Amino acid sequence: MSDAKPARAPKGATGVLILADGTVIWGRGFGAEGHAVGEVCFNTAMTGYQEVMTDPSYAGQIVTFTFPHIGNVGTNPEDIEADTPAAVGCVVRQDVTAPSNFRSLEGFDAWMKRKGRVGLSGVDTRALTRRIRQLGAPNAVIAHSPSGTFDLDALLAEAKAWPGLEGMDLAKDVTRDARQDWSGGPWQLGQGYGEGAGPGAEGGRPHVVAIDYGAKNNILRNLTAAGASVTVVPASATFEEVMALRPDGVFLSNGPGDPAATGEYAVPVIRRLLDANVPIFGICLGHQLLGLAVGAKTAKMHQGHRGANHPVKRLSDGLVEITSMNHGFAVDADTLPANARATHVSLFDGSNCGLELTDKSAFSVQYHPEASPGPQDSFYLFQKFVKGLK
């Protein structure tokens, strides 16, 4: 990493990451040619890079993978969390090699190119991660040109001009366009994803309406596996539109951007659902929106939490769950009202990771109990929610 803008690219450099403070990081580009702007974050998971790149919560972000061997198992159509990748690019240590995995149908380089995402390899990702930990997540431009020719001044200007995630409502960019009856069940080796029971199915399944602020597919699969029939509605769905579906419970999904910005239209709906005594379960952005709906505040984090190895303490009994996380904002536990109590806390930094209301059937967690990628310690939360609806 260099602290000043060099006059020309070093030999062999076909990619570059330019931070808004003028720091220039050279490497070898892969994936799509061109450039993209976003916030640089880091993810500590050792597996699941395809799920990470397609997680809608990564909209507007450039993911630095701390695990060096990214791309080594290729890609396939099953390991995605949304049809379109949300992360605008990624930074990796080692060059992407030919895939070595029986499930691979396409190399990561080719997949990134086809999906229009810019990659940068050959970077000291440990040094970049330390910088983010010390100084916070920077805005930057990632660029790839096989000729090694870049207009550094223009790229730096774009990085400086990008306003950052604070104040951005990105849920509107990644949500579904229309209502969808979800039917996908859990994945099994050699069988793919099973079929769940849609709304109106026999068997007395409770009906969950999931509000999509950027929902990961595996969340919906886990709701189905827990025994619910699921209908997904766009982030802009009104209270009347949700209630017209006759929900037994409402799920508030994960998603990208600033919860306060999304809350401009989401919070009034959630408050009316609470007033109507509709059971609610929220994850990640959904957790933050529930917090805002009851009067708490959210704040931008210094570096955020992103990975598949985050320890979270359950306050009711002291049990520690190893969790998957992806968030750059958090609920300020000190602002929770009297009828909302904290249920989980991060053992990394003490930030709030869960809440429940004492006077309503509503709870939420900051982490991702559906994993994908990550540990399965917290799958029980889906059963807790769905069983409470019966």
N, C-alpha and C positions, 0 to 999 in steps of 0.2 A: 504494500500500500504506500502511496506517496501523498504528501501533504500539499504539493503544488502542482499546477497543471503543466504537464510536459508539453514540449513543442510538437512532438510526434510520437506515434505509437511505437513501442518496442518491437523488435523483430518477432514475427510470428503472432502478434496480437491481432485478433479479429473481433474482439469484444471488449466492452468497457462499461464500468459502473461509475457514474459521476454523481457524487453527493452534493447536496445543495450548498454545503460550506466550501466547495471547490476541490475536495479530495477526489482524486482520480485513481481508480482501481482497474488495472488492465487484466485481460485474460483471453481465453479462446471462446468465441461465440459458438453456439449451437442452436438448433431449433430454427425458429423463424428469423428472417432478416428484418432489420428495421430497429425501432426503439420504442420504449414504453416508459411511462412515468408512474411512480408510486412510492409508498413508504417501505423502507427496507426493514424486515423483521427476521428473526431466526427461529427455526424449528429444530428441536432436539430429538425427534423420533428417528429410530434406526430403520423403520420400515414404513411402507404406505405412502411413498412420494406421489403416486398417482391420485390417491384419495386426497392428499393435501392440496395438490394443484387444482383439483376440481371441487374443493370445499367452497361453497359460496361465501363463507365468512372471510376468505382471503381476497375478496374483491378490492382492488386498489393497492395491492401489496406485492412486493418483490420478496420471495422467500429465500433466505439463506439456510441451506441445510447443513447442520453441524456434522452429521454423519458423512464421511467422505465418499462412500461408494453409492452414489445415486444414479439410477438407470440400469443397474446391473441385472435386474430381473425383468426388464422390458415393460411392456404395457399390454393390457387386454381390456375388452369392453366391459368386464364385470367389476373391475376395481375402480369405479368412479362414483362420486357422490352427487354429481350433476352433469348433465349432458355437455355443458360448455365450461371449460376451465375458468375459474374466477381470478386466480393469481395472475398478474400480468407478466411475470417472469420468475426465474429462479437463478440462484448462485450456488455453485458446487465446487468442491475441491478437486476431485479427479475428473479426467475426461470421461465422457459417457462411453462405455464399452459395449460390445455386442452383447445382447441379452443371454443369460444362462438360466432359463427357467422353463419348465414344460408347459406352463400356462401362458407364456408370452406369445402374442400374435403380431407385435410391432415393437420396434426399438423405441426407446424414449426420445432420442434425437428426432426420429421421423414423426413421432406422435406430437412432439412440441411444435415442429414445423407445420404439420397439418392443422394444428389447433391455433396457430398464430401467436405462439408464446415464445418469448426470447429467453435463451439460456446463456449463462456465462460460466465456464469452467476454468480450472487452473488458478483459482483464487485462494488465498490464505483465509479460509473461512473462520478459523479460530481467532485471528486478529480482528476480522470484521465483527465477529460476535462480541469480543471484548470491547470493541468500540461502542457497539450498541448498548451494552450493559453499563458502560461508563457515561455515555453522553445521550442515551436515548435513541429511539428509532428515527433515523433521518429520512427526509424526502430525497429521491434520487431518480436518475434516468438510467436505464439499462439499454445497451445498444449492441447490435451485431451487424458487422459488415465484412463479408469474406475478403474484400480488398484491403481491409485494415484502415480505411479512410473514414475519418469522423470529423464533423464540425463541432469541436469541443465547446466553443463559445456558445453556439446555439443550444447544445444539449444542457450545458450548465444553466443557461438562462431559463430553459424549460423546467429544470429541477427547482430553481429558485422561485419560479412563478407558481408552481403547483401549491395549492392552499393547504394540503394535508388532510388527514382523516377527521380531525376535530371539526365538528359542525357539518359533516357530510352525511346525508341520508343516502346510503347505497342500497338499502333493502329494495327500493323501487326499481333498481337496475337488475337485480338477480331473482326477483320473485316470479312465480308463475303468472302467465297472462290470464288464465281462466281457471275455474274450478276443475278439480280432478278427483275422481274416485280412485283411491290408491288400492292396489291389489298385491304388490310384491311382498313376499315373505323372506325369511332368513336364507342365507346362502349355504349350500353344501357342496363339497368337492365332487366333481363329476356330474352334478345335477343342476348346478346354477342356483338361481333364486326361485324359491317356491312361490306358490300362488296363495295370497291371503284372501280373506273373505271381505268383499266390498259391502258398502252400506245396503241394508235391507236383507242381508244374508240370514239364513236360518241359524238357529243355535243361540239366540239371545245375546249376541255380541253387543257390548255398549258402543255407541257411535261417538267417535272423537272427531271434532273438526280441528284441523291443524292450520293455523295461520302461518303462511309461508313468508318469512322475512329473509329467506335464504336457506331453506331447510336442506339438510343432508339426507340423502335417500335412506341411509341406514337407521336414522331416527324413525322414519315412517315404517321401515321393516320391523323394528323392535316394538313399536306400538302394535303392529299387526300380530307379531309373535306373542305378545302379552295377552292377546285375546280381543283386541278392539277391531272394529271396522273403521276405516279412516277416510275422511274427505278432506282434501287440501284446498284451501282458498288463498287468493292473492293477499299480499300485505295490505292492500287498500280496502279490503272487505269491510263493510260497515257492520255495526251491531245488528241491524235488521237482517242483513244478508246471512250473517252467521246463525242467528236464531231461527231463520227460516229453514235451516237444515236440521233443526230439532236435535241439537247436540246433547249427549249425556255429559260431555266434558270438552274442554277446549285446550288445545296444546299451542303454546307460543314457541316458535322455532328459533334456532340460531340465525345469525346473519351478520353482515358486515357493517362498518361505519359507526357513526356516533349515535348511541341510543337516544340521546336528547333530541337529535334531529329527526330520527324515525318516530320518536315519541310524540311529535307534533300531531300526527294523525292516529298513531297506534294507542297511545295512552287513554284517550277518551273512550275508545272501544273497550279496552280492558277494564276501565272503571265501571262501565255499564254492565259488563259481564259479571263483575264482582257484585254489583248491586243486585243483579238478578240471581245471585247465588249459584252461578254455573261453576262447577269444579274446574280448576286451572292447573296446568303443569307447564313450566317454562324451562328452557335450556339456553344458556349462553346469552345472546341478545334478548331472548325471551325472559330470562332471569332479570336482566337489567331493566327491561320494560315493565315487568311486574313491580320491581322496586320503585321505579318512577311513578307508577300508577297509584301506589300507596303513600307517596309523599317523600320517598328517599331521593338522594341525589347520586349521580354517577360522575366519574372523573376519568380522564385519560391517564393511562399508566405510563411509567417511565420506559419500560421495555416490553411489557405485556407478558403473557404466558402462552407458549406454543410448544407442544410436544406431547409425547405419550408416556411420560414418566413423572407426573406431578403428584406429590403426596398431598392428600386432603384429609383433614381430621373431621370425623362426624362428632359433633358436640354432644349428642344425646348419650353416647356410650364410650366415646374415645377411640372407636375403631378408625383405623387409617386405611383409606382407599387410594390405590395408585390409579391415576386418572389421565385421560386425554384432555388436553386443553388447547384452545385457540381464541384468545381475546386480548384486546388492547385497551379496553375500558373495564371499569369495575364499579360495583355498588359500594358506596361509602357506608359501612356498617354503623357508623356513629350517627347517621341521619335516619336510620330506620325508626318508624313510629312505634308506639307502645304495642300495637296489635300485630307487629311483625317481629319475629325473632330470628336471629342468625342460627343456621343449622349446621353449616360446614365452614371450615376456614383453611386457607392454604398454609401448609407447613413450610413453604419457601419464604413467604413474606408477610403472612398474617392477614392477607386480604380476604374479603368476604367471598365465600364460594357457595352459599346457599341460604335460603330463607323460607319461612312458612308463616302463614297468617294464623293467628289464634282464634279469630272469629269467622273465618271463611275456610272453605275447602280449597286451598290454593297453596302451592309450594313451587320452588324452582331451584335450580343449581347452575352455577357458573361454568362448570366443566361439562364434558361430553360423555354421558354414560353409555352412549351407543358405540364408543370407541371409534374404530374404522379410520385410521389405525389406532391400536392401543389395547390396554388391558380391559377385561370384562368384569371388573370388580363391582361396577355400579349398574349392571343390567337390572337389578332388583327394583330400581326406581320406576321402570316402565310397568312392572307388575303391581307395584304399590299404587300407581295412579289408576291403572285400568281396573284392578280389583275394587278400588274404592268407588267405582262408578256402578258396580253391579248391585 
